[in-house]
Amino acid sequence: MKITAITCVKNEGPFLLEWIAFNRLLGVTDFLIYSNDCTDATDRMLDALDGHGVVRHLPNPAQGRNYQMEALKDSRRHDIVTGADWVWIADVDEFLNIHTGDHTIPALIAACGDPQAISVTFQFFGNDGIDAFADRPVIEQFTRSHNPDIWCGEKAIEVKSLVRKDFPLQYYGAHRPFFKKTLPPRRRPAWTDGSGRPVPHKFLVAANDRRIRKFPAQGARDLATLNHYALRSLDSYLVKNDRGDVNRENRAFDNTYWRERADVAYQDQSIQRYLPRLEAEIAALKSLPRIDSLHAEAVIQHRACRDALLALPAYQAMQAQLRAVSTLPPQEEALLHRLGLLPEGTG
């Protein structure tokens, strides 16, 4: 089975090898990776990996700021995508945690009944008070999240999607594929959630803004969860805040973004089943010429960026604020205040 992963990156050098190695364990056979404006060796590492046949690396074709959507549009002209049996679109901080069979994508597809798309629900893993960046697997370091069925008071949680080659595709979205609204009901694709159940009708047809990229999470991840490590360490979050992201140039991640993802009420270590094989796969990638040295350079530059930022008063204040902020989501804290269960000035 040919499975192609598509992602967009900017200054993700310290985290690239883990993500690529992890997805290889899942059964991903090919990678199409777009980069833009990298200053931390990410692009040079991807060029080296491309030279070894591990990934295909392309500059992001975006002419404006919509980096991800323009890259996804471009991806459809490449044989690495058109020749794939399945396409998996995800970010480098997102890890598909498969709970069935041998914990691979083919096992998930089989357990879901081989549909034309599978949409897997996010679970956001918090920072859990970890300040320092460590050059160790992210999935080892961060183990606490929100209640998997409720995020920030919402029962509907966003998804990312696997797409089979015969999906009646109009275009790829970052979270799900789309088909034409004029497609007759009899031709609509077979599409399941991470438990193998048909996705809700309103999500299937993208009926409204609330159901374009999410649906109720309860019962939706028996077979797979999408672990999202959006914060990582505080060090890495400061660097992320400085660089913006692949979707919007100069985007700033404010206190709200952090707080909505900092909930650590629930512990989930299930993804660590992959760790022994993951470490061996990372070591195999590092054994390729130049890869270990480029990874080490990216780590050094990541720490140097952190140090430069923390020489600035604004980042010193941001660091202090995020260390002190409550791990209660803003919506939950507001509710507790309204109920009189949390005194004003606390939380």
N, C-alpha and C positions, 0 to 999 in steps of 0.2 A: 504494500500500500504506500503510495507516494503522498506525503503530507507536507505541505509548505506553510511555514510560519512567516507572517509579514509583520514587521515592526518599524517604528521610526525612533531615532535616538538623537540626543544632543548631550554631550558630556556625561555619558554613562559608563565610561571606561572601567571603573573599579567593579562594576556589576555585570558586565557583558558575559564573561566566561561562565559564571554561574547560570545565567539565564539560558544561554545556548546549550550548555551541558545538560541542564535539567530537561529542556525540551527534547534533546536527543534521547534521553531516557524514556520519555513519553512515546517515542516513535516518530517524532518529526524527522523527516529525511532531508528537507531543504529549507533554507532560510533566505528571505529577501529582506535586506535591512537598508533603510534609507537613513542618511545622516545629514545634519546641517549645522554649520557654524561651530564645529567642535574645537576646543582648545586644550583638551586633556588627554590626547592620544587615542580617543575613541575611533576617529576616522582612520588613523594609521593602523590601529589594531584590526579594524574591519578589512582594510586593504590586505593586510597580511593573512588574515583568515580566508579571504577570498582567494588569495594566491595558493592556499593549501586546499582549496575546494570545499571548505567547511561552510561558507556562506557566500551569497552574492551581495556585494555592497554597491550601492548607487548613491550619488548625491541627490538630495531631495529636490524634486523638480518644481517646487512651489515658487511662484512669482510673487505671491502676496504672503499673508500670514497664516493661511489655512494649511499648514504643513501636512498634517495627517491625511486630510481628505484628498488633497492633490496627489499625495503619494499613492493612496489607495486607488485613485483613478488611473494613475500611471501603471500600477502593478498589473492591470488586466492586459497589457500588451506584451508581457514577458512570458516566455515558455515555462519558466519555473512555476508560474501560477496557472497558466492555461493548461499545462500538462499534469497538474496535480489532481489526485483523487479527492483530496480534502484541503481546504485552506483554513488556517487558524490565525486570527488577527488579535494581537495582544501587545501590551507594553512590557518593558523590561522589569517593571516592578510587580508584574502579575504572573502567578504561578498556578497552573491547572493541577489541582490536587484530586487525583482519581482514586475512588474508594472501591472499585470493583475489579474482579479478575486479577490480572497481573499488573494493574495500575498503569496501563498505557492507554493512549487514544484509541487504538483498535479495540481494546477491551471495552472501553466506554461506548464506542459506536455499536458494538455487538449487543451490549446490555440494553441499549436504547432502541434496538430493533432496526438498525441501519436506516435512520431517517435521512432527509436531505439537509437538515440543519439541527444543531444542538446548541442551545443557549444556556450557559452555566452562570450561576449567581455568584456575585461578589461576596467576600467576607473581608472586611477591612481590619488589618492588624495594626495595633497602636504602637507607639514608641516605647511605652512601659518604662519611662524614666532612664532610658539608655542614652547617655550623652555622646560618648566617644565613638567615632567611626572605627570599626574593626574589619580587617581584611579577612573575614570569615563568611561562610554562607549566610545570606539573609534569612533563609528558612530555618536556620539553626538558632538565630539570635532572637527573633520576634515571634512570640507564641501566644500573645493575648489579643483578644478582639472584643467587639460588641457581641451581644446576643445574636447568633446567626440569623434569626428570623425577624429581627427588628433593628433598623439602623436609623438613628436620629428621629425616633418616633414614627418612622415610615415602615410599613409592612412590605411594600414593594421596593425591591433593591435591584440595582442595575446588573446587567449581564454582559458577557462577551460570547462570541459565537464561532463554532466550527461550521463550515459550509461545504457541502458535497458538490462535486463537479456538475451534477445535473440540476442543481437549484435553478429555478427560473429567474436568474439574476438580472435586475435592472442596474443596481450598483451596490458596492460594498460600503456599509457604514462602519464606523469604528466599533460599535457595539453589536450590530446585527446587519444581516443583508436585507435588501429591499427588493420586492418585485413590483411590477406595475400595478397600479390600483385597478386597471381595467382587466386584469387577469381573471378569467372565469373561476368561480369557486371550485369547480372540478379539477382545475389545474394548479390549485394552490399546493405548496410543498408540504410534505410530511415533516413536522418540526417538533422537537421535544425539548423539555427542560432537562436539568441535570439529574432527574430521577426517572427519565424515560417517559414522562407523561406528555401528552400534547400541550404545547404552550397555550395560554389563554387566547381566545379569539381576538380580543382587542389588541393584544400585542402582535399576533400573527399579521393582522391587516394594518398595523400602525394607526389605530383608530383616532388617537388624540395624543397630545404632547405627553401626558402622564403615562402612556403605554407604548411609547416609541422604543424605549430601551430598558424597560424594567417591568417586572410583574411580581406578585406576592411571592415571598421567599419561602414561606413555610411549606415544608415537604418537597422543596424543589432541588435538594442537593444530596439525595440518597446515594447517587452514583458518582458525583463529582462536585467540587467546590472550586471557585476561583479565588485563591488567596491573593489579596492585594496589599502590598507593603508600600503604601503611598508616603509614609513618613520616614521610615528607617530610623537611623540615629539622629539626634539633634544636630550633630555636625553636618551630616549629609543633607538634612532638611535646610540648613542655612545655605549650603551650596546650591541646592535645588531652587531655593527662593531667588538666589542671585541670577541663576542662568535662565529662568523662565521655563517653558516646556516646549515640546515639539509642535504643539497645536497653535499657540499664540505667542508671538514675539513679545518679549519684555513683560510677560504676565507675572504678577506678584501673588504669592500665596500668603494670604493674611491669616490672622488669628483664627478666623472662622473655619478655614480649610483645615487647619491643624486640629481644632477642637472637635470637628465633626468626625475625625478619624482617630482620635486619641483614646477612645473608650477601651478599657482593658478589663471589662467585667467577666470575660469568659476566656478560658484557656483551651487551646486546641493545638496539640502537637502531632496530629495525624500525618502531616506532610513530612515529618522527619523520618518516615519509613524509607524515603528516598536517599537519606544522607550518605550511607556508606558508598553506594554506587555513584552518587553525585560527586563526592570527593575524588573518587577514582577517575571519573570522566573529566573533571576539571584538570586533574593532574595530566591526563592524556592530552588535553588541549595545550597545556603549558609546555609539554614536551616538544611541540612543534617549533621549528626555528623562529625566533624573534618574539614568540607570543608571551612567554614568561617575562621577558624584559619590558615589553610594551605594557603588560598588566602592571608590573611594578612601577613603571613611569606614571601610569594613570593614578595609581594609589598615592604616589608622592605628590602629584599635582592636585589631587582632591584635598589632601591635607594642607597643602600650601594655600589653596584657595580659601579654605576654612580659616587659616591663620590670618590671611590678608583681610578677610571680612571682619574678623573679630578685633582687628585694629581700628575699626570704625565705630564710633559711638552708637550709630543706629543699629548695627548688628549686635553690639554688646547689649543694648536694651532689648532687642528681639530675643536674644538667647535667655536673658533673665526673665522676660515675660513668659516665654514658653516653658521654662522650667517650673514656673510658679502656677501656671494655669490649671484649672480643674480638668480631670479626665472625664467628668460628666459631659455628655453632649449638651450643647446650648438649649435644645428643646426640652431635654429631661430636667435640666437644672431649673428652667423657667417654670415647668410644671410643679416641681417640688416647692418652689417659692410660693406659687399660687395656692398650693395645698397647705402651706404653713409648715411643711416638713423640713424646710431648709431656711434658716434665718437669713435675712438680708445681710449682704456683706460676706457670706460664706459661699463655698462652691468653687 
